Amino acid sequence: MGCCLLSDSLASLIERLTEPARRGLIGRLRRGIEKEGLRVDPAGRIASTPHPAALGSKLTHPHITTDYSEALLEYITPVYSRPADAMAFLADLHRFSYRYLGSELIWPASMPARLDGNDSVSIADYGASNVGTMKHVYRRGLDVRYGRIMQAIAGVHYNVSLPDDFWQRLRELDGAIDTPLNDYRSARYFGLIRNFRRHSWLLLYLFGASPALDRSFLAGGEAPDRFEALGDETLVSPHATSLRMSDLGYQNKVQAQLKICFNSLSNYVNTLRHAISTPWPAYQALGVHEGGEWRQLNANILQIENEYYSDIRPKRVARHGETPSQALEARGVEYIEVRCLDLNPLLTLGIDEQQIRFLDAFLMWCLLSESPWIPDEECDRLDDNRRLVVERGRDPELRLTHHGRQRSIADWGGEILGEVGQVADLLDLLEEGSPHGEAVRAMRPRLDDPSLTPSGALLDRLRERGEEFSDAMLAIAREQAERLREEPMDPAREALFDQLVATSHQQQGDIEAADTEGFDDFLAHYFTRARESRLSNEEAS
C-alpha cells in the first residue's frame, strides 16, 4: 500500500504500542530548539554593531551565539522532554538579550530586514584562536561562493530524539534483537528521514511564513517572473509559502549534483566525505589563500560538512577532534535536525507549543511508518513537490505527484493528517489531555483555507493594511520587544545567564592561550583527520 494509507504494519505497531502493558514504551520525545533572529537598528536596517559582549562569547556560550553574520543572533535551548520547558527557556533567552540590545530589535521574519548591499551583512568574528579563525574563514568562503545576503536569512532548527528504552523495546517488537542497538537506531532514523523527505512539503505548506521580501534582498537583481510589487519596496509571490526554502534561499546548484542519499548511514557519510575532499573548478578559480589572506577553507565541493544544505539532517554530538560524519560513523545517529521551518513573525518566539506538538506527531509518524529506500529517480519527484509547494503552495489549482497520480494538497494532506492523528493519540497516552491530537486537528482548517496558513495570514495583512514588508515586520518587532522587556525572567535562569557571560569569555581566552600551532598547520591537520574513518579507532561503547 502507499505510504500515506494506514498500512497493516503501521496499524499493528500502533495497536501493540497502545496495549496497556506497553504504554510506557514510547517514552517522551526529547527536543531542543535553535532559533535565529537578525538584529536590526530602530529604522529596521540590519545592525552594523558587533555582537554585544554583554551577551557572552559567541564562540563558547552554549545558548547565545551567532550564525553567519555578526548581526544574526542564534539561540540554543537545552534538550527538554516537555515542550513548555523548551519554550520557556527560549523566551528567557530573548528577555535576557533585550537587556543589552539598547534600541536594537530582533527581526521577527525569516527574510531579512532592509539591506544595503552585500557588505552590509558583516561576517561574524569569533576571536583569534585557530578554531575561531576557522569559523570566520569558513564564512568568508560562503561569501565568495554564494554572497552574504543569502546568509542573512533566519529560521528555526528543531532537534528531536527518543530515549534508549524506546529503541530497545521497538527493536524487540521489530524482531531485530540481534541487531546492535546503534545500528538499529540509525537505520530507523534514516527511515524517518526518508519519509520526512517524501512529505516535508506538508510542513512547508502548514508553517511556511515567508511569501514576501524587501527589494533590497535582491541587491539590484531582477525579480523572478512569479513576483509582483506590493508598494514601493516589497515583492510578493502571491501563492508562495516559504521564499526562505526557494531558489532565493538556502539552495545551491553545485550541492545538488551530490545526490546525497539517505538510504543508509554509510552512503550518507561517504558522500559527504567525498564532497569535502573533491575540488570544484569554479571554487578553485576563486582562490583559497591569496596574498596572505584566506578566502575560503578549501576549494572543494563543500568546505566542511556544515555547508551542506538540507531540510533534515542526521546528527550526533561530536567528541573533541571529530567531524560530524566521523561521530555518526563511529556511534550512529543520536538525533535528527529539522531545518525547513520559517520564523513565524506572528508568534513572539517564531514558533509555539502547538507547532512543536504537531512536529512531534509528524516525526513519530515518519518513524513508525514503512519507509522504503528512495531510488534515484524518485529524488527528482520529491524535489519537484517541495519546489511546487514553496512557490505555489496556496494555489488551489496546484497538484503534487504521488505514486504517479496528481493530488491536491487538501486531499493528500488530509490523508496524512488522518494517520498523524492516530500517532498523536499514541503520544497523548503520556499526557494530560490530548495536546498532540489537538495540534493535529488545529492544522486541518489550513488545508481547506490557505489564508489560514502563516504565509497566507502575513500576505493578507500586508495587502489589507497597505504595508511594506519591512515596515510591517518592524512594527511587529517593536511590539514583541516591548512585551519581552516587560516580562520577568525565571530567577534561576537569570543567574545562570549572568554566570555564562563571564564563563564564556574566560573559556574563549583559555582557548586562544592554549593554541600551540599556526592556523595553516591547524587547518592541514583538521582536514587530514576529516578524511579518515573513525571506525577503526573507536573504543567499544
C-alpha positions in Angstrom: 0.0 0.0 0.0 1.1 3.6 -0.4 3.0 5.1 2.5 0.2 7.6 3.1 -2.5 4.9 3.6 -2.7 3.4 7.0 -0.8 0.2 6.3 -1.3 -3.0 8.2 2.2 -2.8 9.7 1.6 0.8 11.0 -1.8 -0.1 12.3 -0.4 -3.2 14.0 2.5 -1.3 15.5 0.3 1.4 16.9 -2.0 -1.2 18.4 0.9 -3.0 20.0 2.3 0.2 21.4 -1.1 1.2 22.7 -1.6 -2.0 24.7 -1.7 -1.3 28.5 1.4 -3.3 29.2 3.4 -1.3 26.6 2.0 2.2 27.1 5.3 3.3 28.6 7.3 2.2 25.6 7.1 5.4 23.6 8.7 7.5 26.4 8.8 11.2 26.0 10.4 12.7 23.0 13.3 15.0 23.7 13.7 18.2 21.8 16.0 21.2 21.5 15.3 24.4 19.6 17.8 26.6 17.7 16.2 29.9 16.7 17.9 32.6 14.7 17.0 36.3 14.7 18.6 39.2 12.9 19.5 42.3 15.0 18.2 45.5 13.4 18.5 49.2 14.2 15.5 51.3 15.1 14.8 52.1 11.5 14.6 48.4 10.6 18.0 48.1 8.9 20.4 45.2 9.6 22.6 46.2 12.6 26.2 47.2 11.9 27.2 46.8 15.5 29.2 43.9 16.8 27.6 41.1 18.8 27.1 42.6 22.3 29.9 41.5 24.6 27.4 41.6 27.5 25.7 38.5 26.0 28.9 36.5 26.3 31.4 35.0 23.9 29.7 33.8 20.7 32.5 31.2 20.3 31.9 29.4 23.6 28.5 30.4 25.0 26.2 27.3 25.0 23.0 29.2 24.4 23.6 32.6 22.8 25.8 32.8 19.7 25.6 34.0 16.1 25.1 32.1 12.8 26.7 33.6 9.7 26.6 37.2 10.4 27.7 39.3 13.4 24.1 40.5 13.4 22.4 37.1 13.2 21.7 36.0 16.8 21.2 32.3 17.4 19.6 30.9 20.5 20.1 27.3 21.5 18.0 25.7 24.2 19.0 22.6 26.2 17.2 19.3 25.5 13.8 19.0 27.2 11.1 16.4 27.5 8.4 18.9 27.9 7.7 21.4 25.0 6.7 24.1 27.6 10.1 23.9 29.2 11.9 24.4 25.9 9.7 27.4 25.1 10.2 29.0 28.5 14.0 28.7 28.1 13.8 30.2 24.6 11.7 33.1 25.9 14.1 33.9 28.7 17.0 34.0 26.2 15.1 36.7 24.4 14.3 38.6 27.6 17.9 38.4 28.7 19.2 39.7 25.3 16.9 42.7 25.4 18.6 43.9 28.5 21.7 44.6 26.4 20.4 45.4 22.9 19.7 49.1 23.6 17.5 50.4 20.9 18.1 47.5 18.6 15.4 44.9 17.9 15.2 41.2 17.0 13.7 40.9 13.5 10.7 38.5 13.6 10.8 37.3 10.0 12.9 34.8 8.1 13.5 37.0 5.1 15.9 39.8 6.3 15.4 43.5 7.1 16.5 46.3 4.8 20.0 45.7 3.5 22.5 47.9 1.8 24.3 45.5 -0.5 26.5 42.5 0.3 28.9 44.3 2.6 26.1 45.4 4.9 25.9 41.8 6.2 29.1 41.6 8.4 30.8 38.3 8.8 30.9 37.0 12.4 34.2 37.3 14.2 35.0 34.5 16.7 38.3 35.8 18.0 42.0 34.9 17.5 42.0 31.2 18.3 42.5 28.6 15.5 39.0 27.3 15.9 37.6 30.8 15.9 39.6 31.7 12.8 38.4 28.6 11.1 34.8 29.6 11.7 35.4 33.0 10.3 37.3 31.8 7.2 34.5 29.3 6.6 32.1 32.2 6.4 34.4 34.1 4.1 34.2 31.1 1.9 30.4 31.2 1.9 30.6 34.8 0.9 32.8 34.2 -2.2 30.7 31.2 -3.2 27.2 32.4 -2.6 27.3 36.0 -1.3 26.4 37.3 2.2 22.9 38.3 1.5 21.6 34.7 1.4 23.3 34.2 4.8 21.1 36.9 6.4 18.0 34.6 6.2 16.9 33.2 9.5 14.9 30.2 10.6 14.2 27.6 13.3 16.0 24.3 13.6 14.2 21.6 15.6 16.2 18.8 17.1 14.4 15.6 18.2 15.5 12.3 19.7 13.9 9.4 21.6 15.0 7.6 24.8 17.1 4.5 24.7 14.4 2.4 26.3 12.1 3.2 23.4 14.7 1.9 20.9 15.4 -1.2 22.8 11.7 -2.1 23.0 11.0 -1.2 19.4 13.8 -3.4 18.3 12.2 -6.2 20.2 8.8 -5.6 18.5 10.6 -5.5 15.2 12.2 -8.8 15.9 15.6 -7.3 15.4 17.1 -8.1 18.8 20.3 -9.5 17.2 21.0 -6.1 15.5 23.3 -3.9 17.5 21.3 -1.1 19.1 23.3 1.7 17.5 22.9 0.2 14.0 19.2 -0.4 14.6 18.6 3.1 15.8 20.5 4.6 12.9 18.6 2.5 10.4 15.2 3.6 11.9 16.3 7.2 12.0 17.2 7.1 8.3 13.7 5.6 7.7 12.3 8.6 9.4 14.4 10.9 7.2 13.3 9.2 4.0 9.6 9.6 5.0 10.3 13.2 6.0 11.8 13.9 2.6 8.7 12.4 0.9 6.3 14.6 3.0 8.2 17.7 4.2 6.1 19.6 1.6 3.3 19.5 4.2 5.4 21.3 6.8 6.3 24.0 4.2 2.6 24.5 3.5 1.4 24.4 7.1 4.2 26.5 8.6 5.9 28.4 5.7 5.8 32.1 6.7 7.9 33.9 4.1 5.8 34.9 1.0 7.3 38.4 0.8 10.6 40.2 0.9 12.2 43.7 0.8 13.6 44.7 -2.6 17.0 45.3 -1.1 17.4 41.5 -0.7 17.8 41.2 -4.5 20.8 43.6 -4.4 19.9 45.2 -7.7 19.0 41.9 -9.4 15.8 41.3 -11.3 12.9 39.7 -9.5 11.7 36.3 -10.9 8.6 36.5 -13.0 6.5 34.9 -10.3 6.9 38.1 -8.1 4.6 41.1 -8.1 5.2 44.5 -6.5 3.3 45.5 -3.4 4.1 49.1 -2.5 7.5 50.6 -3.5 9.9 48.3 -1.6 8.1 45.0 -1.3 7.9 42.0 -3.6 5.5 39.2 -3.0 5.0 35.8 -4.6 1.2 35.5 -4.5 0.9 31.8 -3.7 4.3 31.2 -2.1 4.7 29.6 1.3 8.4 29.8 2.0 10.8 32.0 0.0 13.4 31.0 2.5 13.3 27.5 1.1 13.1 28.6 -2.5 15.8 29.2 -5.1 16.3 32.6 -3.5 17.2 31.0 -0.2 19.4 28.2 1.0 19.8 26.4 -2.3 22.9 25.5 -4.2 23.2 24.0 -7.7 26.7 22.7 -7.0 25.5 20.8 -4.0 22.5 19.5 -6.0 24.8 17.3 -8.1 26.0 15.5 -5.0 22.7 13.5 -4.8 23.1 12.9 -1.1 21.5 9.6 -0.3 19.6 9.0 2.9 19.2 5.2 2.3 22.0 4.2 4.7 24.4 5.8 7.1 27.5 4.6 5.2 26.3 6.0 1.9 25.4 9.4 3.6 28.8 9.6 5.3 30.8 8.5 2.3 29.0 11.1 0.0 29.8 13.9 2.4 33.4 12.8 2.8 33.7 12.8 -0.9 32.3 16.3 -1.1 34.8 17.8 1.4 37.6 16.1 -0.4 36.8 16.8 -4.1 37.9 20.1 -5.7 35.3 22.1 -7.7 36.7 24.1 -10.6 34.6 27.2 -10.1 35.7 27.3 -6.4 39.4 26.7 -7.4 39.1 29.8 -9.6 38.2 31.9 -6.6 41.4 31.1 -4.8 42.0 29.8 -1.3 44.9 31.5 0.3 45.8 34.6 -1.7 48.3 37.3 -0.8 48.5 36.0 2.8 44.7 36.2 3.2 42.3 33.2 3.5 39.4 33.5 1.1 37.9 30.1 1.9 39.0 27.0 3.8 39.5 25.0 0.6 38.2 24.8 -3.0 36.2 21.6 -2.6 32.5 21.0 -3.3 31.9 21.6 0.5 34.5 23.4 2.7 33.2 21.4 5.6 30.1 19.2 6.2 28.1 22.1 7.7 28.0 23.7 4.3 25.6 21.0 3.0 22.1 22.4 2.9 19.2 20.0 3.6 15.8 20.2 5.1 16.7 17.5 7.6 20.0 16.0 8.9 21.0 13.0 11.0 23.2 14.2 13.9 25.5 13.0 16.6 27.3 15.2 19.2 30.9 15.0 18.1 33.8 14.4 20.5 37.0 16.5 20.5 38.8 16.1 17.2 35.9 14.5 15.4 34.0 15.8 12.4 30.2 15.3 12.3 30.4 12.4 9.9 33.1 10.7 12.0 30.8 10.9 15.0 27.9 9.4 13.0 30.1 6.7 11.6 31.6 5.7 14.9 28.5 5.7 17.1 25.4 6.1 14.9 22.6 8.6 14.7 21.7 10.3 18.0 19.0 12.7 16.9 17.6 14.4 13.8 17.6 18.1 13.0 14.6 19.5 11.1 15.8 22.6 9.1 12.9 23.7 6.9 11.0 25.8 9.4 10.5 29.5 8.9 10.2 32.0 11.7 6.5 32.8 12.1 6.6 36.6 12.6 3.1 36.5 14.1 4.4 34.4 17.1 6.7 36.2 19.6 9.3 33.4 19.6 8.8 32.4 15.9 7.4 29.1 17.0 4.9 27.9 19.6 4.0 24.8 21.6 1.2 23.8 19.2 3.6 23.7 16.3 6.0 21.6 18.4 3.3 19.1 19.3 2.4 18.8 15.6 6.1 18.3 14.6 6.5 15.6 17.3 3.4 13.7 16.0 4.5 14.1 12.3 8.1 13.0 13.0 6.9 10.0 15.0 4.6 9.1 12.1 7.6 9.3 9.8 9.4 7.0 12.1 6.7 4.3 12.6 5.5 4.2 9.0 7.1 1.9 6.4 9.9 3.7 4.6 11.3 2.0 1.5 14.6 3.2 0.1 14.4 6.1 -2.2 15.7 5.2 -5.7 17.5 7.9 -7.7 14.6 8.6 -10.0 12.3 9.3 -7.0 14.6 12.1 -5.7 13.7 14.4 -8.5 10.0 14.0 -8.0 10.4 14.7 -4.2 12.3 17.9 -5.1 9.6 18.9 -7.6 6.9 18.5 -4.9 8.8 20.6 -2.4 9.6 23.3 -5.0 6.0 23.5 -6.1 4.7 24.0 -2.5 7.4 26.6 -1.8 6.5 28.6 -4.9 2.7 27.9 -5.3 1.6 26.1 -2.2 -1.5 28.3 -1.7 -2.7 28.0 -5.3 -5.9 25.9 -5.2 -5.1 24.6 -8.7 -1.7 23.1 -7.6 -1.3 19.4 -7.9 1.5 17.2 -6.5 2.8 13.9 -7.8 2.1 10.9 -5.5 2.7 7.4 -6.9 2.1 8.6 -10.4 -1.1 10.4 -9.5 -1.8 14.1 -9.4 -3.3 15.1 -6.0 -4.3 18.4 -4.3 -2.7 19.5 -1.1 -6.1 19.3 0.6 -6.6 15.7 -0.5 -3.2 14.3 0.2 -2.6 16.4 3.2 -5.9 15.3 4.8 -4.9 11.7 4.3 -1.6 12.3 6.0 -3.2 14.2 8.9 -5.5 11.2 9.4 -2.5 8.9 10.0 -0.6 11.5 12.0 -3.6 12.0 14.2 -3.5 8.3 15.2 0.1 8.6 16.1 -0.7 11.8 18.1 -3.2 9.7 20.1 -0.4 7.3 20.9 1.8 10.2 22.1 -1.0 11.6 24.2 -1.2 8.4 26.3 1.6 10.0 28.4 0.0 13.4 28.6 -2.8 15.1 30.5 -5.5 15.8 27.9 -4.6 15.4 24.2 -2.2 18.2 23.2 -0.8 16.3 20.3 -4.2 15.4 18.9 -5.4 18.9 19.3 -2.4 20.2 17.5 -3.1 17.9 14.5 -6.8 18.9 14.5 -5.8 22.5 14.5 -4.0 22.1 11.2 -6.9 20.7 9.3 -8.6 24.0 8.5 -5.4 25.2 6.9 -5.7 22.5 4.3 -9.1 23.8 3.1 -8.4 27.5 3.6 -4.8 28.6 2.5 -5.4 32.1 4.1 -5.2 30.4 7.5 -1.6 29.4 6.9 1.1 31.7 8.3 2.1 32.7 4.8 -1.5 33.5 3.9 -2.1 35.4 7.0 1.0 37.5 6.6 0.3 38.3 2.9 -3.3 39.3 3.8 -2.0 41.7 6.5 0.3 43.4 4.0 -2.4 43.8 1.4 -5.2 44.8 3.8 -3.1 47.4 5.6 -1.1 48.6 2.6 2.1 48.0 4.5 5.6 47.5 3.1 7.1 44.2 4.3 9.9 45.8 6.2 7.6 48.4 7.9 5.2 45.6 9.0 8.0 43.5 10.4 9.5 46.5 12.2 6.1 47.2 13.8 5.8 43.6 14.9 9.4 43.7 16.2 8.7 46.7 18.4 5.6 45.1 19.8 7.4 41.9 20.6 10.4 43.8 22.1 8.1 45.8 24.4 6.4 42.7 25.6 9.6 40.7 26.2 11.2 43.6 28.0 8.3 43.8 30.4 8.1 40.1 31.2 10.1 38.8 34.2 12.7 36.1 33.8 12.9 32.9 35.7 15.3 33.8 38.6 17.4 30.7 38.3 17.9 31.1 34.6 18.7 34.8 35.1 21.5 33.8 37.4 22.7 31.1 35.0 22.8 33.5 32.1 24.7 36.1 34.1 27.3 33.4 35.0 27.6 32.1 31.5 28.6 35.6 30.2 31.7 35.6 32.4 32.4 31.9 31.9 32.2 32.0 28.1 34.6 35.0 27.8 37.0 33.2 30.1 36.7 30.0 28.0 37.4 31.9 24.8 40.5 33.4 26.4 41.7 30.0 27.6 41.2 28.5 24.1 43.2 31.3 22.5 46.0 31.0 25.1 46.2 27.2 24.5 46.9 27.3 20.8 50.4 26.0 20.0 50.4 25.8 16.2 49.8 28.3 13.4 46.5 28.4 11.6 47.9 26.9 8.4 49.1 23.8 10.3 45.9 23.6 12.3 43.8 23.6 9.2 46.0 21.0 7.5 45.8 18.7 10.5 42.0 19.2 10.6 41.4 18.1 7.0 43.8 15.2 7.3 41.7 13.9 10.2 38.4 14.8 8.4 39.3 12.4 5.5 39.8 9.5 7.9 37.3 7.0 9.1 37.0 6.8 12.9 35.6 3.3 12.9 38.9 1.6 13.3 39.9 3.8 16.2 36.6 4.0 18.0 36.5 2.5 21.5 33.8 -0.1 22.1 30.8 1.5 23.7 
